[in-house]
Amino acid sequence: MSKEADQTEPSEESLREIPEVDFSKGIRPNRYANLRGELERAVYLPKELWDHFGSEEKVVEALKRLADASRDEGGRGAAE
């Protein structure tokens, strides 16, 4: 075997060939959730339900109405 095949660490020359990249300003994956405000839960809807409501606002409005109706009928409703 040659000396290069036994080498476990990269040589100084090969390290100089790798460009330096600054990842310090990268975005954490959970940061996207923080950009949406007070998002606490995710709800996944079948396509036909999403198509029926058409927007996130309409879905949230419908869920709030459902929770209110449930509460009015003596149910627990939304988190109190």
N, CA, C and O atoms as a GROMACS GRO file, in nm:
protein
  320
    1MET      N    1   0.083  -0.118   0.000
    1MET     CA    2   0.000   0.000   0.000
    1MET      C    3   0.087   0.125   0.000
    1MET      O    4   0.198   0.126   0.055
    2SER      N    5   0.035   0.228  -0.063
    2SER     CA    6   0.110   0.353  -0.066
    2SER      C    7   0.085   0.432   0.061
    2SER      O    8  -0.006   0.402   0.139
    3LYS      N    9   0.166   0.535   0.080
    3LYS     CA   10   0.151   0.620   0.197
    3LYS      C   11   0.015   0.691   0.196
    3LYS      O   12  -0.046   0.711   0.301
    4GLU      N   13  -0.032   0.730   0.075
    4GLU     CA   14  -0.160   0.800   0.064
    4GLU      C   15  -0.277   0.712   0.106
    4GLU      O   16  -0.373   0.761   0.164
    5ALA      N   17  -0.271   0.583   0.077
    5ALA     CA   18  -0.379   0.493   0.112
    5ALA      C   19  -0.388   0.473   0.263
    5ALA      O   20  -0.497   0.447   0.314
    6ASP      N   21  -0.277   0.485   0.336
    6ASP     CA   22  -0.276   0.470   0.482
    6ASP      C   23  -0.318   0.597   0.554
    6ASP      O   24  -0.348   0.593   0.673
    7GLN      N   25  -0.322   0.707   0.486
    7GLN     CA   26  -0.349   0.836   0.548
    7GLN      C   27  -0.497   0.846   0.589
    7GLN      O   28  -0.586   0.825   0.507
    8THR      N   29  -0.524   0.879   0.715
    8THR     CA   30  -0.661   0.891   0.762
    8THR      C   31  -0.706   1.037   0.771
    8THR      O   32  -0.826   1.063   0.766
    9GLU      N   33  -0.615   1.130   0.784
    9GLU     CA   34  -0.647   1.272   0.791
    9GLU      C   35  -0.621   1.337   0.656
    9GLU      O   36  -0.529   1.296   0.585
   10PRO      N   37  -0.700   1.439   0.619
   10PRO     CA   38  -0.674   1.508   0.492
   10PRO      C   39  -0.543   1.587   0.500
   10PRO      O   40  -0.504   1.635   0.606
   11SER      N   41  -0.478   1.598   0.388
   11SER     CA   42  -0.352   1.673   0.385
   11SER      C   43  -0.381   1.822   0.389
   11SER      O   44  -0.493   1.866   0.359
   12GLU      N   45  -0.280   1.900   0.426
   12GLU     CA   46  -0.296   2.046   0.428
   12GLU      C   47  -0.333   2.098   0.289
   12GLU      O   48  -0.413   2.190   0.275
   13GLU      N   49  -0.274   2.038   0.187
   13GLU     CA   50  -0.301   2.079   0.050
   13GLU      C   51  -0.448   2.056   0.013
   13GLU      O   52  -0.511   2.143  -0.048
   14SER      N   53  -0.502   1.940   0.050
   14SER     CA   54  -0.642   1.913   0.016
   14SER      C   55  -0.737   2.003   0.095
   14SER      O   56  -0.843   2.040   0.045
   15LEU      N   57  -0.700   2.038   0.217
   15LEU     CA   58  -0.782   2.128   0.296
   15LEU      C   59  -0.786   2.268   0.236
   15LEU      O   60  -0.888   2.337   0.245
   16ARG      N   61  -0.677   2.311   0.175
   16ARG     CA   62  -0.673   2.443   0.111
   16ARG      C   63  -0.762   2.448  -0.013
   16ARG      O   64  -0.804   2.556  -0.055
   17GLU      N   65  -0.791   2.334  -0.073
   17GLU     CA   66  -0.875   2.329  -0.192
   17GLU      C   67  -1.024   2.346  -0.159
   17GLU      O   68  -1.103   2.380  -0.247
   18ILE      N   69  -1.062   2.324  -0.034
   18ILE     CA   70  -1.202   2.334   0.006
   18ILE      C   71  -1.234   2.480   0.036
   18ILE      O   72  -1.169   2.541   0.121
   19PRO      N   73  -1.334   2.537  -0.031
   19PRO     CA   74  -1.368   2.677  -0.003
   19PRO      C   75  -1.433   2.689   0.135
   19PRO      O   76  -1.502   2.599   0.181
   20GLU      N   77  -1.409   2.802   0.201
   20GLU     CA   78  -1.471   2.826   0.331
   20GLU      C   79  -1.612   2.879   0.310
   20GLU      O   80  -1.636   2.966   0.226
   21VAL      N   81  -1.705   2.827   0.388
   21VAL     CA   82  -1.845   2.869   0.379
   21VAL      C   83  -1.890   2.910   0.519
   21VAL      O   84  -1.868   2.837   0.616
   22ASP      N   85  -1.952   3.026   0.528
   22ASP     CA   86  -2.002   3.075   0.656
   22ASP      C   87  -2.148   3.032   0.673
   22ASP      O   88  -2.236   3.082   0.604
   23PHE      N   89  -2.171   2.939   0.765
   23PHE     CA   90  -2.306   2.891   0.792
   23PHE      C   91  -2.368   2.959   0.914
   23PHE      O   92  -2.477   2.920   0.957
   24SER      N   93  -2.302   3.058   0.970
   24SER     CA   94  -2.348   3.120   1.094
   24SER      C   95  -2.480   3.193   1.078
   24SER      O   96  -2.551   3.211   1.177
   25LYS      N   97  -2.515   3.235   0.958
   25LYS     CA   98  -2.641   3.306   0.937
   25LYS      C   99  -2.748   3.214   0.880
   25LYS      O  100  -2.848   3.262   0.826
   26GLY      N  101  -2.728   3.084   0.890
   26GLY     CA  102  -2.826   2.989   0.839
   26GLY      C  103  -2.954   2.995   0.920
   26GLY      O  104  -2.954   3.040   1.035
   27ILE      N  105  -3.063   2.950   0.862
   27ILE     CA  106  -3.194   2.952   0.928
   27ILE      C  107  -3.221   2.814   0.985
   27ILE      O  108  -3.214   2.714   0.915
   28ARG      N  109  -3.254   2.811   1.113
   28ARG     CA  110  -3.291   2.685   1.176
   28ARG      C  111  -3.426   2.641   1.120
   28ARG      O  112  -3.511   2.726   1.094
   29PRO      N  113  -3.448   2.512   1.099
   29PRO     CA  114  -3.575   2.466   1.043
   29PRO      C  115  -3.696   2.513   1.123
   29PRO      O  116  -3.799   2.546   1.064
   30ASN      N  117  -3.687   2.516   1.256
   30ASN     CA  118  -3.802   2.556   1.335
   30ASN      C  119  -3.825   2.706   1.331
   30ASN      O  120  -3.927   2.753   1.381
   31ARG      N  121  -3.734   2.782   1.274
   31ARG     CA  122  -3.751   2.927   1.266
   31ARG      C  123  -3.870   2.962   1.176
   31ARG      O  124  -3.937   3.062   1.200
   32TYR      N  125  -3.895   2.880   1.075
   32TYR     CA  126  -4.009   2.907   0.987
   32TYR      C  127  -4.139   2.905   1.065
   32TYR      O  128  -4.228   2.986   1.039
   33ALA      N  129  -4.151   2.814   1.160
   33ALA     CA  130  -4.271   2.811   1.243
   33ALA      C  131  -4.282   2.939   1.325
   33ALA      O  132  -4.391   2.992   1.344
   34ASN      N  133  -4.169   2.988   1.374
   34ASN     CA  134  -4.171   3.111   1.454
   34ASN      C  135  -4.212   3.232   1.371
   34ASN      O  136  -4.265   3.328   1.427
   35LEU      N  137  -4.189   3.230   1.242
   35LEU     CA  138  -4.225   3.343   1.158
   35LEU      C  139  -4.376   3.354   1.142
   35LEU      O  140  -4.426   3.459   1.100
   36ARG      N  141  -4.449   3.250   1.174
   36ARG     CA  142  -4.594   3.248   1.156
   36ARG      C  143  -4.668   3.298   1.279
   36ARG      O  144  -4.791   3.298   1.280
   37GLY      N  145  -4.599   3.340   1.380
   37GLY     CA  146  -4.666   3.392   1.499
   37GLY      C  147  -4.692   3.284   1.601
   37GLY      O  148  -4.607   3.198   1.625
   38GLU      N  149  -4.809   3.288   1.661
   38GLU     CA  150  -4.845   3.199   1.772
   38GLU      C  151  -4.889   3.061   1.723
   38GLU      O  152  -4.992   3.010   1.767
   39LEU      N  153  -4.814   3.002   1.635
   39LEU     CA  154  -4.848   2.869   1.584
   39LEU      C  155  -4.810   2.765   1.688
   39LEU      O  156  -4.694   2.754   1.727
   40GLU      N  157  -4.909   2.688   1.733
   40GLU     CA  158  -4.884   2.588   1.835
   40GLU      C  159  -4.906   2.446   1.787
   40GLU      O  160  -4.845   2.352   1.838
   41ARG      N  161  -4.992   2.429   1.689
   41ARG     CA  162  -5.024   2.295   1.638
   41ARG      C  163  -5.035   2.299   1.487
   41ARG      O  164  -5.063   2.404   1.429
   42ALA      N  165  -5.013   2.187   1.425
   42ALA     CA  166  -5.032   2.176   1.280
   42ALA      C  167  -5.152   2.085   1.256
   42ALA      O  168  -5.169   1.984   1.325
   43VAL      N  169  -5.234   2.121   1.160
   43VAL     CA  170  -5.351   2.041   1.124
   43VAL      C  171  -5.338   2.005   0.977
   43VAL      O  172  -5.317   2.092   0.892
   44TYR      N  173  -5.350   1.877   0.947
   44TYR     CA  174  -5.340   1.831   0.810
   44TYR      C  175  -5.479   1.796   0.760
   44TYR      O  176  -5.551   1.717   0.820
   45LEU      N  177  -5.517   1.858   0.648
   45LEU     CA  178  -5.651   1.836   0.593
   45LEU      C  179  -5.643   1.760   0.463
   45LEU      O  180  -5.549   1.776   0.386
   46PRO      N  181  -5.744   1.675   0.439
   46PRO     CA  182  -5.753   1.614   0.307
   46PRO      C  183  -5.773   1.723   0.201
   46PRO      O  184  -5.828   1.829   0.231
   47LYS      N  185  -5.728   1.698   0.081
   47LYS     CA  186  -5.734   1.796  -0.026
   47LYS      C  187  -5.875   1.849  -0.048
   47LYS      O  188  -5.893   1.969  -0.070
   48GLU      N  189  -5.974   1.761  -0.042
   48GLU     CA  190  -6.111   1.808  -0.068
   48GLU      C  191  -6.159   1.908   0.038
   48GLU      O  192  -6.236   1.998   0.007
   49LEU      N  193  -6.115   1.891   0.164
   49LEU     CA  194  -6.152   1.989   0.266
   49LEU      C  195  -6.079   2.122   0.243
   49LEU      O  196  -6.139   2.229   0.256
   50TRP      N  197  -5.951   2.113   0.208
   50TRP     CA  198  -5.877   2.237   0.181
   50TRP      C  199  -5.940   2.311   0.063
   50TRP      O  200  -5.956   2.433   0.067
   51ASP      N  201  -5.975   2.236  -0.040
   51ASP     CA  202  -6.039   2.298  -0.157
   51ASP      C  203  -6.172   2.363  -0.119
   51ASP      O  204  -6.208   2.468  -0.173
   52HIS      N  205  -6.244   2.302  -0.025
   52HIS     CA  206  -6.372   2.357   0.018
   52HIS      C  207  -6.353   2.492   0.089
   52HIS      O  208  -6.425   2.588   0.060
   53PHE      N  209  -6.257   2.498   0.182
   53PHE     CA  210  -6.235   2.622   0.257
   53PHE      C  211  -6.153   2.723   0.177
   53PHE      O  212  -6.184   2.843   0.178
   54GLY      N  213  -6.051   2.677   0.109
   54GLY     CA  214  -5.975   2.764   0.019
   54GLY      C  215  -5.863   2.846   0.080
   54GLY      O  216  -5.778   2.896   0.007
   55SER      N  217  -5.861   2.863   0.212
   55SER     CA  218  -5.752   2.940   0.271
   55SER      C  219  -5.734   2.901   0.418
   55SER      O  220  -5.824   2.845   0.480
   56GLU      N  221  -5.618   2.932   0.470
   56GLU     CA  222  -5.587   2.904   0.609
   56GLU      C  223  -5.683   2.979   0.702
   56GLU      O  224  -5.730   2.924   0.802
   57GLU      N  225  -5.711   3.104   0.668
   57GLU     CA  226  -5.799   3.185   0.753
   57GLU      C  227  -5.938   3.124   0.764
   57GLU      O  228  -5.997   3.122   0.872
   58LYS      N  229  -5.989   3.074   0.652
   58LYS     CA  230  -6.123   3.014   0.652
   58LYS      C  231  -6.125   2.885   0.736
   58LYS      O  232  -6.223   2.857   0.804
   59VAL      N  233  -6.017   2.807   0.730
   59VAL     CA  234  -6.009   2.684   0.808
   59VAL      C  235  -6.008   2.719   0.957
   59VAL      O  236  -6.081   2.658   1.035
   60VAL      N  237  -5.927   2.817   0.996
   60VAL     CA  238  -5.919   2.857   1.136
   60VAL      C  239  -6.054   2.911   1.183
   60VAL      O  240  -6.098   2.879   1.294
   61GLU      N  241  -6.119   2.991   1.101
   61GLU     CA  242  -6.252   3.045   1.136
   61GLU      C  243  -6.352   2.932   1.158
   61GLU      O  244  -6.428   2.935   1.254
   62ALA      N  245  -6.351   2.832   1.070
   62ALA     CA  246  -6.444   2.719   1.083
   62ALA      C  247  -6.415   2.639   1.209
   62ALA      O  248  -6.508   2.596   1.278
   63LEU      N  249  -6.289   2.619   1.241
   63LEU     CA  250  -6.255   2.544   1.363
   63LEU      C  251  -6.297   2.621   1.488
   63LEU      O  252  -6.344   2.562   1.584
   64LYS      N  253  -6.280   2.754   1.486
   64LYS     CA  254  -6.324   2.835   1.600
   64LYS      C  255  -6.476   2.827   1.617
   64LYS      O  256  -6.525   2.817   1.729
   65ARG      N  257  -6.549   2.833   1.506
   65ARG     CA  258  -6.695   2.822   1.513
   65ARG      C  259  -6.737   2.686   1.568
   65ARG      O  260  -6.830   2.676   1.648
   66LEU      N  261  -6.669   2.582   1.524
   66LEU     CA  262  -6.699   2.447   1.572
   66LEU      C  263  -6.673   2.438   1.722
   66LEU      O  264  -6.753   2.380   1.796
   67ALA      N  265  -6.562   2.495   1.767
   67ALA     CA  266  -6.530   2.493   1.910
   67ALA      C  267  -6.633   2.572   1.990
   67ALA      O  268  -6.675   2.529   2.097
   68ASP      N  269  -6.674   2.688   1.938
   68ASP     CA  270  -6.776   2.769   2.006
   68ASP      C  271  -6.908   2.694   2.015
   68ASP      O  272  -6.972   2.695   2.120
   69ALA      N  273  -6.950   2.630   1.907
   69ALA     CA  274  -7.075   2.555   1.905
   69ALA      C  275  -7.069   2.440   2.005
   69ALA      O  276  -7.167   2.412   2.074
   70SER      N  277  -6.955   2.376   2.011
   70SER     CA  278  -6.938   2.265   2.104
   70SER      C  279  -6.946   2.315   2.248
   70SER      O  280  -7.007   2.251   2.334
   71ARG      N  281  -6.885   2.428   2.274
   71ARG     CA  282  -6.887   2.486   2.408
   71ARG      C  283  -7.029   2.528   2.446
   71ARG      O  284  -7.071   2.510   2.561
   72ASP      N  285  -7.103   2.586   2.350
   72ASP     CA  286  -7.241   2.628   2.375
   72ASP      C  287  -7.333   2.511   2.410
   72ASP      O  288  -7.432   2.528   2.480
   73GLU      N  289  -7.299   2.393   2.361
   73GLU     CA  290  -7.380   2.274   2.388
   73GLU      C  291  -7.330   2.198   2.510
   73GLU      O  292  -7.366   2.082   2.531
   74GLY      N  293  -7.246   2.262   2.590
   74GLY     CA  294  -7.198   2.199   2.711
   74GLY      C  295  -7.070   2.119   2.695
   74GLY      O  296  -7.023   2.056   2.789
   75GLY      N  297  -7.014   2.122   2.575
   75GLY     CA  298  -6.889   2.052   2.551
   75GLY      C  299  -6.772   2.134   2.600
   75GLY      O  300  -6.789   2.249   2.642
   76ARG      N  301  -6.656   2.078   2.595
   76ARG     CA  302  -6.536   2.146   2.642
   76ARG      C  303  -6.492   2.252   2.545
   76ARG      O  304  -6.442   2.357   2.587
   77GLY      N  305  -6.509   2.229   2.414
   77GLY     CA  306  -6.470   2.329   2.313
   77GLY      C  307  -6.321   2.348   2.305
   77GLY      O  308  -6.243   2.257   2.335
   78ALA      N  309  -6.282   2.466   2.263
   78ALA     CA  310  -6.140   2.498   2.248
   78ALA      C  311  -6.075   2.509   2.385
   78ALA      O  312  -6.143   2.516   2.488
   79ALA      N  313  -5.943   2.509   2.385
   79ALA     CA  314  -5.868   2.522   2.510
   79ALA      C  315  -5.914   2.648   2.582
   79ALA      O  316  -5.922   2.756   2.524
   80GLU      N  317  -5.945   2.634   2.708
   80GLU     CA  318  -6.000   2.746   2.784
   80GLU      C  319  -5.897   2.807   2.876
   80GLU      O  320  -5.928   2.903   2.947
   0.00000   0.00000   0.00000
